Amino acid sequence: MNLSQKISVLSFVVSQVVIVLSYMISVSYGHVEACFPYIQGCLNVTDAGIYSPEGYVFRGGMITACAFFIVWWGISHQWLKMQLTDHNTKIRIMSAMGVIATLGLIVATAVLIPDRKAIAWTPHVIGAMLFFTVTFAAQALMTYLVYRPELKGVLSKKSRIVKLIIVKIQAIMILVFLYLELADGSETIRSAIEWWLTLLIALYFLSTTWDWKNYTLNSSIKNASK
């Protein structure tokens, strides 16, 4: 497995392990109830990482995951530039949106401190919404790009189909979430959607493990210096 693939895997593993581990610690200390949040929606992702000690795991781990996300978007930018010479503007927009969304998550995570009453909820909510919606837009644009004819022989059919399915499910979930938010609908469903969106975004990162099998960071750096 090359370095690019490792970044893809780490983007998935670090983010998901941190979330699940924080939740397990939170349950063990009695801070939240034990359930299956993906189905029952008993709490949102944020609630799994507020209190101490799980909050330290959540904040440190998610900010670390964000570092991998930013590198992932950088690799995606260079990789697509090598494949699609006529789509540079779209590629730049895609990677810029991905980085901006990740910065939103960093802000949303950084303001979570153990005392719930002291949390700056406005920047947290804005940062979290920015992450979910703008990451979706960036991944949707990347999916459009990987379906260009120039990449037909580069990517496997499996890889492109998985990306398309992930983006479509994200779109449906975001629309449902926004409708429930505006209508003050079921908080349980909204919480479950948060858990699924974090998983789907991470799965999209993981899907490039197939695409980057024969790609190395060294080649992109050399090309960029020419």
VEXBALUM-439757 format. One record per residue: x, z, y of N, C-alpha, C in turn; residue in three letters. Coordinates in Angstrom, 3 decimals. Atoms other than C-alpha are relative to their C-alpha. Layout:
BEGIN
<pt <X; Z; Y>; <X; Z; Y>; <X; Z; Y>; ALA>
...
***
This chain:
BEGIN
<pt <0.843; 0.000; -1.193>; <0.000; 0.000; 0.000>; <0.880; 0.000; 1.245>; MET>
<pt <-0.824; 0.086; -1.203>; <1.490; -1.071; 3.335>; <-0.510; 0.953; 1.087>; ASN>
<pt <0.326; -0.948; -1.059>; <1.369; 0.872; 6.605>; <-1.385; -0.270; 0.597>; LEU>
<pt <1.311; 0.337; -0.551>; <-1.674; -0.996; 7.940>; <-1.126; 0.522; -0.885>; SER>
<pt <1.008; -0.494; 0.938>; <-3.660; -0.159; 4.815>; <-0.071; 1.523; 0.018>; GLN>
<pt <-0.014; -1.461; -0.056>; <-2.568; 3.468; 5.026>; <-0.756; 0.511; 1.223>; LYS>
<pt <0.746; -0.388; -1.206>; <-3.934; 3.681; 8.585>; <-1.495; -0.136; -0.250>; ILE>
<pt <1.405; 0.221; 0.341>; <-7.209; 2.260; 7.316>; <-0.540; 1.129; -0.864>; SER>
<pt <0.415; -1.066; 0.913>; <-7.409; 4.819; 4.519>; <-0.029; 1.349; 0.718>; VAL>
<pt <-0.070; -1.286; -0.707>; <-6.330; 7.725; 6.738>; <-1.122; 0.147; 1.028>; LEU>
<pt <1.104; -0.053; -0.958>; <-8.948; 6.822; 9.354>; <-1.274; 0.478; -0.681>; SER>
<pt <1.170; -0.437; 0.777>; <-11.579; 7.298; 6.670>; <0.172; 1.414; -0.527>; PHE>
<pt <-0.187; -1.266; 0.710>; <-10.126; 10.213; 4.737>; <0.068; 1.186; 0.962>; VAL>
<pt <-0.177; -1.132; -0.908>; <-9.051; 12.438; 7.651>; <-1.329; 0.375; 0.656>; VAL>
<pt <1.256; -0.300; -0.699>; <-12.349; 12.121; 9.533>; <-1.033; 0.625; -0.931>; SER>
<pt <1.036; -0.503; 0.904>; <-14.565; 12.705; 6.507>; <0.373; 1.339; -0.630>; GLN>
<pt <-0.433; -1.277; 0.570>; <-12.497; 15.499; 4.963>; <-0.144; 1.111; 1.034>; VAL>
<pt <0.105; -1.004; -1.060>; <-12.396; 17.335; 8.304>; <-1.459; 0.442; 0.175>; VAL>
<pt <1.415; -0.326; -0.195>; <-16.181; 17.146; 8.715>; <-0.534; 0.831; -1.163>; ILE>
<pt <0.506; -0.708; 1.183>; <-16.962; 18.237; 5.158>; <0.651; 1.372; -0.132>; VAL>
<pt <-0.711; -1.278; 0.108>; <-14.293; 20.959; 5.133>; <-0.501; 0.989; 1.047>; LEU>
<pt <0.515; -0.876; -1.062>; <-15.501; 22.357; 8.463>; <-1.377; 0.532; -0.379>; SER>
<pt <1.344; -0.420; 0.404>; <-19.050; 22.449; 7.131>; <0.068; 1.036; -1.120>; TYR>
<pt <-0.138; -0.940; 1.113>; <-17.975; 24.201; 3.931>; <0.479; 1.370; 0.483>; MET>
<pt <-0.487; -1.265; -0.558>; <-16.059; 26.846; 5.906>; <-1.121; 0.692; 0.775>; ILE>
<pt <1.102; -0.546; -0.785>; <-19.027; 27.291; 8.231>; <-1.053; 0.645; -0.892>; SER>
<pt <0.962; -0.556; 0.965>; <-21.335; 27.854; 5.253>; <0.534; 1.286; -0.612>; VAL>
<pt <-0.592; -1.175; 0.656>; <-18.925; 30.309; 3.625>; <0.010; 1.222; 0.903>; SER>
<pt <0.021; -1.115; -0.949>; <-18.885; 32.425; 6.799>; <-1.423; 0.331; 0.463>; TYR>
<pt <1.378; -0.266; -0.358>; <-22.653; 32.286; 7.113>; <-0.400; -0.477; 1.379>; GLY>
<pt <0.306; 0.506; -1.342>; <-22.598; 30.393; 10.401>; <-1.115; -1.041; -0.018>; HIS>
<pt <1.078; 0.981; 0.173>; <-24.905; 27.644; 9.108>; <-0.530; 0.120; -1.420>; VAL>
<pt <0.590; -0.061; 1.337>; <-27.208; 27.274; 6.126>; <0.583; -1.071; -0.906>; GLU>
<pt <-0.484; 0.961; 0.983>; <-26.152; 25.530; 2.952>; <-1.104; -1.004; -0.320>; ALA>
<pt <0.967; 1.054; 0.326>; <-27.896; 22.201; 2.406>; <0.767; -1.298; -0.197>; CYS>
<pt <-0.630; 1.319; 0.066>; <-27.233; 18.499; 1.999>; <-0.398; -0.731; 1.273>; PHE>
<pt <0.403; 0.496; -1.325>; <-27.211; 17.382; 5.670>; <-0.299; -1.486; 0.073>; PRO>
<pt <0.255; 1.438; -0.019>; <-27.178; 13.652; 4.877>; <-1.465; -0.320; -0.328>; TYR>
<pt <1.395; 0.203; 0.401>; <-30.663; 13.999; 3.396>; <-0.929; 0.970; 0.713>; ILE>
<pt <0.883; -1.028; -0.560>; <-32.085; 17.257; 4.705>; <0.087; 0.122; 1.516>; GLN>
<pt <-0.149; -0.065; -1.443>; <-30.725; 17.013; 8.251>; <-0.147; 1.402; 0.560>; GLY>
<pt <0.165; -1.403; -0.386>; <-30.509; 20.794; 8.458>; <0.816; 0.375; 1.227>; CYS>
<pt <-0.823; -0.238; -1.184>; <-27.853; 20.612; 11.196>; <0.678; -1.302; 0.374>; LEU>
<pt <-0.738; 1.196; -0.382>; <-26.004; 18.016; 13.212>; <1.487; 0.208; -0.264>; ASN>
<pt <-1.432; -0.067; 0.302>; <-22.315; 17.240; 12.810>; <0.705; 1.034; 0.872>; VAL>
<pt <-0.632; -0.943; -0.931>; <-21.377; 19.289; 15.866>; <-0.118; 1.437; -0.477>; THR>
<pt <0.229; -1.382; 0.436>; <-22.891; 22.495; 14.446>; <0.934; 0.421; -1.134>; ASP>
<pt <-0.904; -0.314; 1.115>; <-20.502; 22.255; 11.497>; <1.384; 0.413; 0.484>; ALA>
<pt <-1.359; -0.282; -0.476>; <-17.492; 22.766; 13.750>; <0.073; 0.743; 1.310>; GLY>
<pt <-0.018; -0.730; -1.271>; <-18.358; 25.113; 16.600>; <0.682; 1.358; -0.133>; ILE>
<pt <-0.441; -1.389; 0.083>; <-17.661; 28.636; 15.411>; <1.412; 0.111; -0.589>; TYR>
<pt <-1.338; -0.271; 0.546>; <-14.351; 30.196; 14.404>; <-0.150; 0.579; -1.412>; SER>
<pt <-1.225; 0.807; -0.125>; <-12.440; 29.547; 12.154>; <-0.206; -1.496; -0.179>; PRO>
<pt <0.183; 1.422; 0.292>; <-14.017; 26.201; 11.239>; <0.171; -0.877; 1.235>; GLU>
<pt <-0.150; 0.765; -1.227>; <-13.929; 25.141; 14.884>; <1.417; -0.504; 0.209>; GLY>
<pt <-1.393; 0.424; -0.145>; <-10.133; 25.010; 14.834>; <0.307; -1.183; -0.917>; TYR>
<pt <-0.175; 1.109; 0.951>; <-10.206; 22.787; 11.758>; <-0.665; -1.259; 0.546>; VAL>
<pt <0.772; 1.144; -0.477>; <-12.861; 20.558; 13.294>; <0.670; -0.661; 1.203>; PHE>
<pt <-0.588; 0.579; -1.216>; <-11.248; 20.114; 16.713>; <1.359; -0.641; -0.281>; ARG>
<pt <-1.325; 0.554; 0.296>; <-7.701; 19.670; 15.459>; <-0.079; -1.214; -0.904>; GLY>
<pt <0.118; 1.094; 0.959>; <-8.760; 17.440; 12.595>; <-0.616; -1.248; 0.589>; GLY>
<pt <0.663; 1.170; -0.563>; <-11.093; 15.186; 14.561>; <0.858; -0.683; 1.060>; MET>
<pt <-0.890; 0.620; -0.988>; <-8.603; 14.660; 17.375>; <1.129; -0.758; -0.720>; ILE>
<pt <-0.989; 0.718; 0.819>; <-6.032; 13.738; 14.710>; <-0.596; -1.294; -0.536>; THR>
<pt <0.680; 1.193; 0.495>; <-8.553; 11.322; 13.198>; <-0.134; -1.042; 1.107>; ALA>
<pt <0.123; 0.919; -1.142>; <-9.086; 9.820; 16.662>; <1.299; -0.750; 0.259>; CYS>
<pt <-1.296; 0.663; -0.164>; <-5.365; 9.079; 16.859>; <0.118; -1.166; -0.988>; ALA>
<pt <-0.011; 1.073; 1.003>; <-5.695; 7.075; 13.639>; <-0.979; -1.107; 0.385>; PHE>
<pt <0.973; 1.012; -0.430>; <-8.807; 5.320; 15.027>; <0.616; -0.932; 1.037>; PHE>
<pt <-0.596; 0.810; -1.066>; <-6.894; 4.157; 18.103>; <1.056; -0.953; -0.572>; ILE>
<pt <-0.995; 0.868; 0.645>; <-4.022; 2.849; 15.968>; <-0.706; -1.097; -0.790>; VAL>
<pt <0.776; 0.978; 0.783>; <-6.598; 1.138; 13.723>; <-0.491; -1.127; 0.895>; TRP>
<pt <0.471; 1.039; -0.913>; <-8.078; -0.702; 16.705>; <1.162; -0.862; 0.494>; TRP>
<pt <-1.170; 0.773; -0.407>; <-4.586; -1.712; 17.807>; <0.426; -0.986; -1.076>; GLY>
<pt <-0.348; 0.892; 1.116>; <-3.829; -3.144; 14.368>; <-1.012; -1.126; -0.109>; ILE>
<pt <1.053; 1.016; 0.076>; <-7.179; -4.944; 14.313>; <0.190; -1.063; 1.076>; SER>
<pt <-0.241; 0.919; -1.113>; <-6.377; -6.468; 17.696>; <1.110; -0.996; -0.343>; HIS>
<pt <-1.133; 0.878; 0.309>; <-2.994; -7.816; 16.590>; <-0.296; -0.909; -1.189>; GLN>
<pt <0.312; 0.779; 1.207>; <-4.258; -8.960; 13.187>; <-0.936; -1.162; 0.324>; TRP>
<pt <0.941; 1.060; -0.348>; <-7.184; -10.922; 14.617>; <0.636; -1.041; 0.913>; LEU>
<pt <-0.684; 0.950; -0.872>; <-4.973; -12.485; 17.308>; <0.838; -0.986; -0.806>; LYS>
<pt <-0.800; 0.876; 0.850>; <-2.780; -13.879; 14.548>; <-0.875; -1.000; -0.750>; MET>
<pt <0.887; 0.851; 0.786>; <-5.804; -15.373; 12.793>; <-0.864; -0.920; 0.864>; GLN>
<pt <0.952; 0.723; -0.845>; <-8.047; -16.512; 15.676>; <0.612; -0.249; 1.385>; LEU>
<pt <-0.701; 0.281; -1.263>; <-6.137; -18.170; 18.501>; <-0.949; -0.343; 1.140>; THR>
<pt <0.947; 0.414; -1.042>; <-9.284; -19.261; 20.381>; <-0.998; 1.094; 0.378>; ASP>
<pt <0.963; -1.086; -0.259>; <-11.004; -15.862; 20.580>; <0.687; 1.218; 0.630>; HIS>
<pt <-0.772; -1.117; -0.549>; <-8.497; -13.754; 22.538>; <-0.827; 0.935; 0.879>; ASN>
<pt <0.815; -0.836; -0.889>; <-11.036; -12.552; 25.106>; <-0.913; 0.918; -0.803>; THR>
<pt <0.886; -0.804; 0.848>; <-13.492; -11.366; 22.452>; <0.797; 1.079; -0.726>; LYS>
<pt <-0.842; -0.967; 0.717>; <-10.652; -9.654; 20.568>; <0.410; 1.134; 0.930>; ILE>
<pt <-0.371; -1.034; -0.981>; <-9.517; -7.827; 23.710>; <-1.188; 0.908; 0.306>; ARG>
<pt <1.204; -0.793; -0.266>; <-13.079; -6.713; 24.444>; <-0.289; 0.930; -1.173>; ILE>
<pt <0.245; -0.795; 1.209>; <-13.503; -5.527; 20.866>; <0.911; 1.220; -0.062>; MET>
<pt <-0.954; -1.105; 0.123>; <-10.341; -3.421; 20.820>; <-0.140; 0.983; 1.154>; SER>
<pt <0.194; -0.884; -1.153>; <-10.965; -2.055; 24.335>; <-1.206; 0.900; -0.213>; ALA>
<pt <1.189; -0.808; 0.284>; <-14.450; -0.920; 23.339>; <0.297; 1.053; -1.064>; MET>
<pt <-0.340; -0.956; 1.055>; <-13.066; 0.707; 20.209>; <0.797; 1.176; 0.520>; GLY>
<pt <-0.826; -1.069; -0.566>; <-10.478; 2.673; 22.164>; <-0.822; 0.873; 0.943>; VAL>
<pt <0.853; -0.766; -0.921>; <-12.979; 3.693; 24.871>; <-0.937; 0.916; -0.780>; ILE>
<pt <0.899; -0.806; 0.825>; <-15.408; 4.897; 22.199>; <0.732; 1.192; -0.601>; ALA>
<pt <-0.793; -1.075; 0.591>; <-12.662; 6.931; 20.554>; <0.363; 1.056; 1.031>; THR>
<pt <-0.277; -0.961; -1.072>; <-11.708; 8.519; 23.871>; <-1.231; 0.854; 0.285>; LEU>
<pt <1.235; -0.755; -0.157>; <-15.351; 9.519; 24.183>; <-0.127; 1.094; -1.041>; GLY>
<pt <0.054; -1.005; 1.071>; <-15.130; 11.300; 20.836>; <1.009; 1.119; 0.243>; LEU>
<pt <-1.001; -1.021; -0.308>; <-11.958; 13.085; 21.909>; <-0.556; 0.992; 1.022>; ILE>
<pt <0.607; -0.877; -1.014>; <-13.765; 14.437; 24.984>; <-1.087; 0.855; -0.630>; VAL>
<pt <1.099; -0.719; 0.634>; <-16.816; 15.383; 22.924>; <0.503; 1.114; -0.905>; ALA>
<pt <-0.572; -0.997; 0.909>; <-14.606; 17.272; 20.470>; <0.743; 1.083; 0.768>; THR>
<pt <-0.848; -0.949; -0.736>; <-12.285; 18.917; 22.999>; <-0.796; 1.099; 0.684>; ALA>
<pt <0.785; -1.003; -0.733>; <-15.105; 20.715; 24.825>; <-0.697; 1.006; -0.924>; VAL>
<pt <0.625; -0.929; 0.940>; <-16.305; 22.462; 21.656>; <0.886; 1.234; -0.144>; LEU>
<pt <-0.738; -1.253; 0.110>; <-15.122; 26.053; 21.950>; <-0.872; 1.008; -0.735>; ILE>
<pt <0.747; -0.904; 0.879>; <-16.125; 28.977; 19.706>; <-1.257; 0.621; 0.599>; PRO>
<pt <1.183; -0.592; -0.613>; <-18.566; 30.518; 22.201>; <-0.981; -1.114; 0.360>; ASP>
<pt <0.948; 1.084; -0.192>; <-21.586; 28.199; 22.003>; <-0.540; -0.064; 1.428>; ARG>
<pt <0.558; -0.047; -1.350>; <-22.894; 29.338; 25.393>; <0.962; -0.566; 1.044>; LYS>
<pt <-0.993; 0.469; -0.968>; <-19.652; 28.281; 27.089>; <0.307; -1.490; -0.141>; ALA>
<pt <-0.282; 1.416; 0.229>; <-19.665; 24.720; 25.739>; <-0.588; -0.856; 1.123>; ILE>
<pt <0.476; 0.954; -1.005>; <-19.940; 21.972; 28.347>; <-0.770; -1.097; -0.740>; ALA>
<pt <0.799; 0.880; 0.847>; <-22.802; 20.189; 26.615>; <-0.150; -1.407; 0.563>; TRP>
<pt <0.188; 1.341; -0.583>; <-23.161; 17.306; 29.076>; <1.126; -0.959; -0.381>; THR>
<pt <-1.061; 0.920; 0.434>; <-19.681; 15.786; 28.493>; <0.047; -0.173; -1.517>; PRO>
<pt <0.014; 0.130; 1.464>; <-20.055; 16.533; 24.784>; <-1.014; -1.050; -0.439>; HIS>
<pt <1.063; 0.939; 0.392>; <-23.344; 14.637; 24.477>; <0.346; -1.414; 0.439>; VAL>
<pt <-0.369; 1.329; -0.498>; <-22.131; 11.752; 26.649>; <1.122; -0.597; -0.845>; ILE>
<pt <-1.125; 0.482; 0.809>; <-18.864; 11.497; 24.689>; <-0.424; -0.405; -1.396>; GLY>
<pt <0.462; 0.296; 1.352>; <-20.632; 11.605; 21.325>; <-0.842; -1.273; -0.029>; ALA>
<pt <0.829; 1.204; -0.058>; <-23.218; 8.988; 22.323>; <0.846; -1.231; 0.276>; MET>
<pt <-0.916; 1.100; -0.284>; <-20.446; 6.813; 23.725>; <0.716; -0.423; -1.281>; LEU>
<pt <-0.705; 0.315; 1.241>; <-18.592; 7.055; 20.426>; <-0.880; -0.781; -0.959>; PHE>
<pt <0.875; 0.644; 0.982>; <-21.545; 6.118; 18.229>; <-0.436; -1.394; 0.447>; PHE>
<pt <0.546; 1.283; -0.446>; <-22.972; 3.303; 20.362>; <1.080; -1.046; 0.255>; THR>
<pt <-1.036; 0.974; -0.339>; <-19.763; 1.685; 21.608>; <0.835; -0.367; -1.228>; VAL>
<pt <-0.684; 0.345; 1.250>; <-18.032; 1.927; 18.221>; <-0.821; -0.998; -0.789>; THR>
<pt <0.882; 0.967; 0.667>; <-21.061; 0.183; 16.736>; <0.151; -1.384; 0.625>; PHE>
<pt <-0.130; 1.289; -0.680>; <-20.796; -2.560; 19.375>; <1.335; -0.663; -0.325>; ALA>
<pt <-1.330; 0.545; 0.303>; <-17.054; -2.976; 18.711>; <0.070; -0.488; -1.444>; ALA>
<pt <-0.010; 0.412; 1.406>; <-17.534; -3.109; 14.939>; <-0.906; -1.213; -0.224>; GLN>
<pt <0.873; 1.170; 0.102>; <-20.414; -5.570; 15.367>; <0.723; -1.253; 0.487>; ALA>
<pt <-0.762; 1.137; -0.517>; <-18.170; -7.824; 17.475>; <1.093; -0.394; -0.983>; LEU>
<pt <-1.024; 0.315; 0.996>; <-15.409; -7.554; 14.876>; <-0.620; -0.728; -1.189>; MET>
<pt <0.682; 0.667; 1.106>; <-17.915; -8.543; 12.183>; <-0.295; -1.448; 0.348>; THR>
<pt <0.211; 1.382; -0.460>; <-18.852; -11.600; 14.238>; <1.299; -0.802; -0.123>; TYR>
<pt <-1.288; 0.701; 0.027>; <-15.151; -12.498; 14.483>; <0.472; -0.297; -1.411>; LEU>
<pt <-0.491; 0.235; 1.356>; <-14.376; -12.093; 10.784>; <-0.847; -1.032; -0.740>; VAL>
<pt <0.828; 1.052; 0.589>; <-17.212; -14.514; 10.005>; <0.315; -1.375; 0.584>; TYR>
<pt <-0.399; 1.308; -0.521>; <-15.474; -17.285; 11.975>; <0.583; -0.836; -1.145>; ARG>
<pt <-0.481; 0.880; 1.077>; <-14.603; -20.338; 9.824>; <1.498; 0.137; -0.291>; PRO>
<pt <-1.449; -0.105; 0.185>; <-10.860; -19.777; 10.390>; <0.387; 1.111; -0.980>; GLU>
<pt <-0.310; -1.132; 0.875>; <-11.046; -16.546; 8.375>; <-0.665; -0.102; -1.370>; LEU>
<pt <0.722; 0.141; 1.263>; <-13.093; -17.894; 5.489>; <0.918; 0.139; -1.204>; LYS>
<pt <-0.930; -0.082; 1.126>; <-10.043; -18.233; 3.257>; <0.932; 1.193; 0.057>; GLY>
<pt <-0.885; -1.145; -0.181>; <-8.324; -15.099; 4.577>; <-0.629; 1.278; -0.531>; VAL>
<pt <0.726; -1.187; 0.447>; <-10.951; -12.447; 3.902>; <-0.819; -0.312; -1.244>; LEU>
<pt <0.841; 0.167; 1.177>; <-12.735; -11.941; 0.627>; <-1.466; 0.048; 0.412>; SER>
<pt <1.437; -0.026; -0.269>; <-16.489; -12.493; 0.525>; <-0.518; 1.428; -0.032>; LYS>
<pt <0.400; -1.404; 0.131>; <-16.860; -8.869; -0.545>; <0.255; 0.763; 1.289>; LYS>
<pt <-0.362; -0.704; -1.228>; <-15.091; -7.608; 2.575>; <-0.957; -0.337; 1.133>; SER>
<pt <0.876; 0.407; -1.095>; <-17.237; -9.620; 4.959>; <-1.429; 0.501; -0.206>; ARG>
<pt <1.362; -0.471; 0.286>; <-20.503; -8.687; 3.237>; <-0.116; 1.497; 0.253>; ILE>
<pt <0.023; -1.453; -0.209>; <-19.627; -4.976; 3.273>; <-0.048; 0.310; 1.494>; VAL>
<pt <-0.009; -0.220; -1.448>; <-18.856; -5.130; 7.009>; <-1.366; -0.313; 0.611>; LYS>
<pt <1.296; 0.397; -0.538>; <-22.116; -6.942; 7.724>; <-1.083; 1.023; -0.347>; LEU>
<pt <0.986; -0.994; 0.430>; <-24.178; -4.438; 5.717>; <0.161; 1.286; 0.802>; ILE>
<pt <-0.259; -1.240; -0.750>; <-22.512; -1.462; 7.435>; <-0.514; -0.127; 1.428>; ILE>
<pt <0.423; 0.197; -1.390>; <-23.171; -2.915; 10.898>; <-1.522; -0.062; 0.108>; VAL>
<pt <1.463; 0.103; -0.031>; <-26.802; -3.732; 10.109>; <-0.661; 1.364; -0.182>; LYS>
<pt <0.555; -1.342; 0.205>; <-27.487; -0.226; 8.801>; <0.214; 0.858; 1.241>; ILE>
<pt <-0.263; -0.734; -1.244>; <-25.822; 1.245; 11.886>; <-1.012; -0.376; 1.079>; GLN>
<pt <0.932; 0.471; -1.027>; <-28.040; -0.890; 14.135>; <-1.379; 0.621; -0.193>; ALA>
<pt <1.320; -0.576; 0.301>; <-31.209; 0.306; 12.413>; <-0.011; 1.487; 0.322>; ILE>
<pt <-0.052; -1.445; -0.213>; <-30.128; 3.948; 12.519>; <0.089; 0.366; 1.475>; MET>
<pt <-0.124; -0.276; -1.434>; <-29.139; 3.839; 16.192>; <-1.328; -0.233; 0.706>; ILE>
<pt <1.307; 0.275; -0.594>; <-32.474; 2.262; 17.121>; <-0.993; 1.114; -0.323>; LEU>
<pt <0.895; -1.093; 0.396>; <-34.370; 4.912; 15.147>; <0.359; 1.274; 0.757>; VAL>
<pt <-0.452; -1.203; -0.705>; <-32.263; 7.677; 16.701>; <-0.438; -0.026; 1.462>; PHE>
<pt <0.361; 0.106; -1.417>; <-32.851; 6.406; 20.247>; <-1.506; 0.132; 0.190>; LEU>
<pt <1.455; -0.122; -0.089>; <-36.586; 6.084; 19.615>; <-0.429; 1.458; -0.136>; TYR>
<pt <0.341; -1.410; 0.209>; <-36.781; 9.640; 18.282>; <0.461; 0.860; 1.176>; LEU>
<pt <-0.513; -0.748; -1.150>; <-34.665; 10.879; 21.190>; <-0.937; -0.144; 1.193>; GLU>
<pt <0.892; 0.248; -1.133>; <-36.955; 9.272; 23.761>; <-1.387; 0.596; -0.236>; LEU>
<pt <1.329; -0.506; 0.320>; <-40.099; 10.362; 21.940>; <-0.002; 1.477; -0.355>; ALA>
<pt <-0.152; -1.400; 0.398>; <-38.761; 13.856; 21.288>; <-0.489; 0.201; -1.430>; ASP>
<pt <0.428; -0.015; 1.392>; <-39.251; 13.150; 17.607>; <0.818; 0.933; -0.855>; GLY>
<pt <-0.598; -0.895; 0.990>; <-37.935; 14.799; 14.463>; <1.502; 0.218; 0.222>; SER>
<pt <-1.420; -0.334; -0.144>; <-34.649; 16.597; 15.085>; <0.704; -0.071; -1.339>; GLU>
<pt <-0.565; 0.071; 1.346>; <-34.115; 16.713; 11.329>; <0.493; -1.407; -0.314>; THR>
<pt <-0.388; 1.393; 0.254>; <-34.041; 12.916; 11.080>; <1.180; -0.386; 0.879>; ILE>
<pt <-1.116; 0.324; -0.901>; <-31.764; 12.640; 14.113>; <1.312; 0.601; -0.506>; ARG>
<pt <-1.205; -0.655; 0.520>; <-29.321; 15.111; 12.577>; <0.534; -0.739; -1.223>; SER>
<pt <-0.422; 0.741; 1.196>; <-29.271; 13.231; 9.269>; <0.640; -1.325; 0.387>; ALA>
<pt <-0.552; 1.274; -0.463>; <-28.644; 9.971; 11.130>; <1.426; 0.187; 0.518>; ILE>
<pt <-1.364; -0.273; -0.488>; <-25.600; 11.527; 12.842>; <0.997; 0.037; -1.153>; GLU>
<pt <-0.898; -0.108; 1.158>; <-24.077; 12.358; 9.470>; <0.257; -1.370; -0.612>; TRP>
<pt <-0.162; 1.314; 0.593>; <-24.718; 8.868; 8.139>; <0.818; -0.931; 0.900>; TRP>
<pt <-0.762; 0.861; -0.909>; <-23.337; 7.171; 11.257>; <1.493; 0.305; -0.056>; LEU>
<pt <-1.424; -0.344; 0.105>; <-20.069; 9.112; 11.018>; <0.595; -0.565; -1.287>; THR>
<pt <-0.472; 0.537; 1.278>; <-19.780; 8.029; 7.382>; <0.125; -1.517; 0.056>; LEU>
<pt <-0.013; 1.464; -0.057>; <-20.647; 4.380; 8.056>; <1.143; -0.528; 0.864>; LEU>
<pt <-1.110; 0.408; -0.868>; <-18.165; 4.093; 10.930>; <1.324; 0.115; -0.750>; ILE>
<pt <-1.240; -0.217; 0.758>; <-15.436; 5.536; 8.703>; <0.129; -1.003; -1.145>; ALA>
<pt <-0.038; 0.995; 1.076>; <-16.379; 3.190; 5.842>; <0.414; -1.372; 0.526>; LEU>
<pt <-0.414; 1.266; -0.608>; <-15.963; 0.244; 8.195>; <1.511; -0.009; 0.178>; TYR>
<pt <-1.453; -0.094; -0.113>; <-12.443; 1.447; 8.980>; <0.661; -0.227; -1.365>; PHE>
<pt <-0.569; 0.100; 1.342>; <-11.786; 1.728; 5.256>; <-0.059; -1.421; -0.548>; LEU>
<pt <0.188; 1.348; 0.557>; <-13.034; -1.808; 4.556>; <1.165; -0.938; 0.295>; SER>
<pt <-1.126; 0.894; -0.313>; <-9.979; -3.357; 6.211>; <1.174; 0.186; -0.959>; THR>
<pt <-1.041; -0.157; 1.026>; <-7.853; -2.034; 3.343>; <0.121; -1.278; -0.815>; THR>
<pt <-0.020; 1.285; 0.712>; <-8.848; -5.250; 1.551>; <0.647; -1.080; 0.863>; TRP>
<pt <-0.427; 1.083; -0.886>; <-8.094; -7.431; 4.585>; <1.494; 0.033; 0.302>; ASP>
<pt <-1.381; -0.161; -0.438>; <-4.657; -6.038; 5.366>; <0.991; 0.127; -1.165>; TRP>
<pt <-0.843; -0.119; 1.189>; <-3.220; -6.264; 1.863>; <1.356; -0.676; 0.195>; LYS>
<pt <-1.248; 0.750; -0.203>; <-0.602; -8.829; 2.903>; <0.432; -0.015; 1.465>; ASN>
<pt <-0.308; -0.047; -1.430>; <-0.305; -7.793; 6.547>; <0.869; 1.212; 0.310>; TYR>
<pt <-0.864; -1.106; -0.385>; <2.461; -5.670; 8.049>; <0.078; 0.100; 1.511>; THR>
<pt <-0.115; -0.214; -1.434>; <2.849; -4.156; 11.481>; <1.238; -0.663; 0.571>; LEU>
<pt <-1.245; 0.575; -0.493>; <6.395; -5.493; 11.779>; <-0.176; -1.443; 0.466>; ASN>
<pt <0.178; 1.403; -0.369>; <5.258; -9.109; 11.838>; <-0.725; -0.133; 1.322>; SER>
<pt <0.748; 0.090; -1.250>; <2.774; -8.466; 14.659>; <0.859; 0.414; 1.185>; SER>
<pt <-0.882; -0.425; -1.079>; <5.386; -6.655; 16.716>; <0.983; -1.115; 0.367>; ILE>
<pt <-0.931; 1.091; -0.264>; <7.827; -9.528; 16.359>; <-0.693; -1.129; 0.743>; LYS>
<pt <0.736; 1.067; -0.649>; <5.183; -12.053; 17.346>; <-0.321; 0.368; 1.440>; ASN>
<pt <0.359; -0.437; -1.351>; <4.192; -9.981; 20.370>; <1.190; -0.033; 0.946>; ALA>
<pt <-1.201; -0.022; -0.842>; <7.798; -9.877; 21.603>; <0.519; -1.376; 0.329>; SER>
<pt <-0.489; 1.359; -0.257>; <8.239; -13.614; 21.544>; <-0.568; -0.568; 1.289>; LYS>
***
